[in-house]
Amino acid sequence: MADDSSQKGWKVASIKEIPPSQSGFMEGWHSIRWFFGITGFGVNAVTKNAGEVPIPEHDEAKIDQQELFFVYDGVVEFSIDDEKITAKTGMFVCVEPRIKRSAKVVEGPATILIVGGKKGTHSIAPWDN
């Protein structure tokens, strides 16, 4: 159950409670950034069944965005510049902006968490150096 304590500066929700930000958007899309009002980085998720494509082929060259994909559950085959990579539950795949990427669910349903941000804009905390 979603807990909207945004007045207090925090909010809690299950991934199943987070809808797409726009009606008619890709089925299975979870607009996490929009739902929580996050403005410091991009974060979304997508859930698809075996054989479906949660991440269509694209690159992020125009906005110079790095993307980090986390396979929350299921098995996903990523195509990274025509190279095939099988990512199982708990695995990360990180892709630079100019690299073409796509993903297809091999065993599902599968949920992928997607985090993105413009290259070089993150403020690194002192403890993270």
C-alpha positions in Angstrom: 0.0 0.0 0.0 1.4 3.4 -1.0 2.1 5.7 1.8 2.2 9.4 0.7 4.1 11.3 3.3 5.5 13.7 0.7 4.7 16.5 3.1 7.2 15.0 5.4 9.8 14.5 2.6 9.3 10.8 2.0 7.0 8.3 0.2 6.7 4.5 0.1 5.1 2.3 -2.6 5.3 -1.2 -4.1 6.4 -1.3 -7.7 2.9 -2.7 -8.6 1.4 0.5 -7.3 3.4 2.8 -9.6 1.6 3.5 -12.9 2.9 5.0 -16.1 3.0 8.8 -16.0 0.8 9.0 -19.2 -2.2 7.0 -20.2 -1.6 4.8 -23.2 2.1 4.5 -22.3 3.9 1.2 -22.7 2.1 -1.6 -20.8 4.1 -2.7 -17.8 5.9 0.6 -17.4 6.4 2.1 -13.9 7.1 5.8 -13.9 9.1 5.9 -10.6 10.7 9.3 -11.1 7.3 10.9 -11.9 5.5 9.0 -9.1 8.0 10.1 -6.4 8.7 13.5 -7.8 12.4 12.8 -8.2 14.3 15.5 -10.1 18.0 14.6 -9.5 18.1 11.5 -11.7 15.9 9.4 -13.9 14.5 6.1 -12.5 11.8 3.9 -14.0 11.0 0.2 -14.2 9.3 -2.1 -16.7 7.7 -5.5 -16.3 7.2 -7.8 -19.3 6.5 -11.4 -20.0 8.7 -14.0 -21.7 9.2 -13.1 -25.4 8.3 -9.4 -24.9 10.6 -6.4 -25.4 10.8 -4.2 -22.3 13.6 -2.0 -23.7 13.3 -1.2 -27.5 16.5 -0.5 -29.3 17.8 3.0 -28.7 20.8 5.0 -27.6 21.0 8.1 -25.3 23.5 10.1 -27.4 21.3 13.2 -27.8 21.0 13.7 -24.1 24.4 12.2 -23.2 22.7 9.9 -20.6 24.3 6.8 -19.0 21.9 4.1 -18.2 22.1 1.4 -15.5 19.7 -1.6 -15.8 19.1 -3.8 -12.8 17.2 -7.1 -13.4 15.0 -7.3 -10.3 13.5 -10.6 -11.4 13.4 -12.9 -14.4 16.0 -13.5 -17.1 16.6 -10.8 -19.8 18.8 -10.9 -22.9 20.3 -7.5 -23.6 21.7 -6.6 -27.0 24.5 -4.1 -26.5 25.9 -2.9 -29.9 24.9 -6.3 -31.4 26.5 -8.3 -28.6 24.1 -10.6 -26.6 24.3 -10.6 -22.8 22.1 -12.7 -20.6 21.3 -11.0 -17.3 19.6 -13.0 -14.5 17.9 -11.8 -11.4 20.2 -9.5 -9.4 22.5 -8.6 -12.3 23.4 -5.0 -13.5 24.1 -3.9 -17.0 25.6 -0.4 -17.5 25.6 1.3 -20.9 27.3 4.5 -22.1 25.2 7.1 -24.0 26.3 6.4 -27.6 25.9 2.6 -27.4 22.8 1.0 -28.9 20.9 -1.2 -26.5 17.7 -3.2 -26.3 16.4 -6.0 -24.1 14.1 -9.0 -24.5 12.6 -11.1 -21.7 13.9 -14.8 -21.9 12.2 -16.0 -18.7 9.5 -14.0 -17.1 7.7 -12.1 -16.1 10.8 -10.0 -15.6 11.1 -6.6 -14.0 14.0 -4.2 -14.9 14.9 -1.1 -12.9 16.3 1.6 -15.1 18.4 4.4 -13.6 19.8 7.2 -15.9 21.6 10.5 -15.6 23.5 12.9 -17.8 27.1 11.9 -17.9 29.4 14.0 -15.6 26.6 15.8 -13.6 26.4 13.7 -10.5 27.7 15.3 -7.3 29.9 12.7 -5.6 29.5 12.5 -1.9 32.7 12.7 0.1 32.2 9.2 1.5 32.0 7.8 -2.1 35.4 8.9 -3.3 
